[in-house]
Amino acid sequence: MESGSADKSDITKDLAKAIGERQENGVTYIPSTMGTGYIKGFFINPGLRLIVRQYELKDEWVLDRGIGTEENKFVVIAFHNIYQSKDDIKNLLLQPSSNRKWLPSVQVATTGFNIEHLAANKKINSIVITVSIDYLKDLLKPKMGNTLLQMITSGDHPFLFEEIISPQIQEVGAAIVTANPAITLQELYYKIKAEELIYLLFVELLKREDTTLQRLNIADIKKIYEIKDKLLSDIDTPPRLTDLVELSGMSESKLKRLFKQIFGNSIYNYYQSFRMKKAAYLIKEENLSVSEVGYRLGFSNLSHFTRLFEAHIGIKPKKYSTGKYYNSSGNYYK
């Protein structure tokens, strides 16, 4: 368990106790009997905490990020798989579907939805920020009429939203992991970086349509994530909505509504955005022609493929292939 205690020295103490390993200067090292890597915690102030996690476990864990029930006025922002190598991206896009659960993504959620399953023998690299509702409200200054910001800063309703990590978020995440700030300025540095990550997340969240948001429960969330996994299990085959409805056990309207609420996109557009990321990778990194990529991804109409590619990547595939206009819109890799 990662602790979110209000005591500066306790931010990873519960984890250190659980794994039976010493803690040095806020860093808890994973013992060799359990895996490799470390967890580093920074108590920036009573309303803002940051944890960096880089480790690989020998056994599966169920992780509670550690905001206690007495601290229900916090929001958890978890940046998963925030830094990835080219090999990681290649495996994610081209290898079997099991890799796609490691999509670089960020979740912002109430503390009631802060349970995470950590797979064995898989590198975990993430940054977790816990921020108080009051602190977040002061940063965002939500205006009347913005449903999403009002829900997140109200402290009254459970919520969960997920976004694909942008290149800008990746850059800040990499800076946090590799930073070695002066001890006397350490809290200032991590405060600035934590707030920068929060800013970049909300830049993306505020692009969503401002619609009525439904209450969530754990059972519904699990089903929606099953649907997400199903969508990405075979990226070359368009999903059948009737199959997804049957898998979810929900009505079609509820499935569509909750999927869009959590992921900020319709089921079809979410699937197509990932499909176009794969297309962009094949063009840029594998040096395949536009027609080869289109046919490989199951498009019989290359004009349709071109329109979809431009809609999701921001540039026509032919121009993208020249390398002269490398637009990272919708592209979480470089």
N, C-alpha and C positions, 0 to 999 in steps of 0.2 A: 504494500500500500504506500502511495506517495502522500505524505502528510501535508495539509494546508494549514497547519497550526499558526496561530497569531504570534507565537514566540519565534523571533528571528532565528534562533539556534535550532528550532524544531522542524524547519520546513521539509527536511528529508530524514528526520530522526526516526520516525516510525518505520520507514523503509529499512534504514540501517539496522534497527532492532530486529525486524522480521527476517532479514537475510544474515544476521549475525556477523556483520562486517563493520569495521570502524569507519568513522566519518572524519574527513580532513578538510578544513577550510571550506565547508559547505558542499563538499563533493563526497558522494557515497559510491564506492567501487563495488561492482558485482564480484563476489568471490568465484574462484575458478570452479568450485563444485556446482555452481548454478549457471555460469555463463561467463561472458566477458563484457567489459564496458563500464559505464558510469552514469550516475544521475547527479546533476548539479543544481542546487536550489538558491534562489536569490529572493529574500524578503526585502522588497524595495521600500514599501511603506505599508501601513495597515490595510490599505485598499488595493494594493497591487503586488502580485507575486509572480515569479517566473521560474519555471523548471526546464532545464535542458536534459534530454534523455538520449543517450547513445549506448545501446547495448544489444547483446544477442543472448537469449536464454536457452538453456538446454531442455527445459520443460515449459509447457504452456502455463501461463498465469492469467488469473482474472484480477484486473487492477482497478481499484477504487482510487480516483484521483485525490480523495482525502478531504474534501470540504465537508465538515461534520454537519449534522442536522441543525445544530445550534448556530450555524453560519449560513443560513439559507438566503442571505442577501448577496450572494456572489454569483457571477457568471463564469463558466469555464470556457476558455477558447483554446482548442487543441489543434496545433498545426502538425499533421501527420505526414511522414515521409517527405520532410521539407527540403532535404538536400539529397540529390540523386546524381549518380554518375551516368555517363552515356550508356554503359552496359546495363545499368538499372532500367533506363528508359527503353532500351531495346527489348529487354526481357518483358517489361510491362506491356509493350505494344504488340510484340511479335510472338511471344511464347504462350504456352497454354493459359487458359483462363484463370487459373488459380493465382497468377501473378497480379491480376487486375485489382484485387482487393488492396494492393499497395499503391494505389493511385494517390499522388500528392494532393491532399485535401485538407481543409480546415473546417472544424465544427465549432459552432458557438451554441452553447446550451445552458439551461438551468442546471443546478447542481444535482437534481434528481436523475439526470440522464448522464452521469459521469462514470459509468462502468465501462471498462474496455477489456477486450480479450486479446492477449498477447500470444502470438503463435511461437512455438518452439523453433529454434534454428533459423530464425529470420531476423535480420538487422532491424532494430527499432531506432529510428532517428526522428525525434519530434521535439517541439517546444510547446509547453503548456503554460498558459497565462490564466491566473485567476484574478478577477477584478470585481470589486464591490459594485453593487448597483449604483450607489451614490457617486462613486468615483467615475463610473462609466457615464452616468447622467451628466456629470459636470463636464466631461470631455466632449460628449456628443451634442448636448443642449438640444434635445429633441423638440421639434415644433409640433403644435397641434395639427392633426390630420395625417401625420406619418405613422401609419399603423404599425409597421415593423419596428421602428425605433421606440415607439411608445410601449409595445409589448416587451421588448428586451429590457427596457429601463424601468418598467413598472414594478417588477418583483412580485407580481400577482399571478402570473400565468406560466405554466411550464412550456418550454419551446426548445426546438432544435433546428438549426439551419446548417447546411453544408455548402461549401464552395470549393471549386478546383483552385489549387494554389497558383497564383500568378508568378511570372518571372521576377517581379519586384519583391514579392514576399520571399521568394527563394533567396534573393540576394541579401535581404536583411537577415534572414535565418542563418545563412552561411557566415555573415559578419558576427552574429552573436556567438556562434559555436567556436569561431577561431579567435575571438577577441581576447586581449590580455590588457584590460584597462588598468590605469594606475589605481592602487588600492584606495587612495583617498577620494577618488572620483568614480569608483566602481558603481555605487548606487545611482549616481547621476547618469552614467552611461547606460545601464540596463533599464532605467526608467525611460530614457529617450527611445531606446530600441523597442521596448515593450509597447509604448504608445505609438510608435511608427507602425508596428505590426497591426495594432488595433485600427489605426487609420486606414491602412491598405486593405484590411478585411472589409471595413464598412464602405470603402469606395466601391467594392464589388457588390456588397449586399444592397446598397442603395440603387443599383441598376435594376433591381427587381421591380415588377409591377406592384403597386401598393394596393393589395386586395385584402379582403377579409381573411383573417387567420383563424384556423380551427384549433381547438384544444387537442393535445397529443397525449397518448399513453404509451407505456413501454411495449405493449403487444402490437400496437399499430406501427411503431417505429421499427420493430424487428421485421415485420412483414414488408414494409417499404424497402428496407435494406436487402431483403431477399429478392425483391423485384429488381433492385439496382444490380445485384450480383448476376441475376438471370440475364439482364440486358447486356452485360459485358462478358458473358460466358462464351458467346460466339459473335464477335463483332462483325463478321462477314455476312451474317444472316439477319435480315430485319425481323424485329420481334412481332409476334402476333398478339394483339391486345386481348383477344379472348383467352389465350393461354395465361397471360399475366393476371387477368381478373380471376381466373380459376385458382391460380397459385396464391393470390393474395387473400382470398376468402372475403373480399370486400365487393361492394358494388362498383361498377365502372366509374361512376362519378366521384365516389369517395377516393378510390385509388388515384385517379388523375389529380384530384384536389390536393391530397396529402403529399404525393410525389412532388408536385410543383412547389408546394409550400416548403418542403425540406430542401430540395435541390435547386429551386429557383428556375426550373425549366420543365417543359412538358416531357413526357416519357420519350416521345419520338425525337425531339430536339436534343435531349440529353444523349440518347444513343447515337444520333448523327454527329454530335460534336466530338465524341470519342472516336468515331469512325474516321472523321476528317483529320483528327490528330494522327491517327495511324497513317492515313494517306500522306500527310505532310512529312512524316518521318520517312516513309518509303521513298518519297521524291528527293528529300534533302540528304538523307544519310545512306540510303541504299542505291541512290542514283538511278532509279527506275524512271521510265518515261511516264508522262501523264496517262497515256492510253493503257500502258501496262498496269499502272496502279488502279485505274478505274475498273478494268476488267477483273483484276485480282480481287477487288473488293465487291464484285458482284454487280457492277453497273453495266447494263447493256447499252445505255444511252449516255455517251460521254458529255453531251451538253448538260444533262441533268447533274452529272457528277461535278462539272465545272461550276454550275450555279451553287450547289451545296458547299463546295470547297470555299468559294469566295465568301459565302454567307458566314461560314464558321471561322475561317482563317483570316479573312480580310483582304485577300488578294487572289487573283486568278491563278490556278495551278501552273500554267505555262510560265507566267512571269515569276512565280515563286521558285520554279525549277532553275531559273537563271542565276539565282543567288544574289541578284542586284537589289532585290526588295525583300528583305527578310523581316516580315511583319510578325511579331510575337503575339498578336491578338488571339486569345483563345489557346495559346501555346504555352504549356508549362515547362517545356524544355528549351534548351538553347543548342 
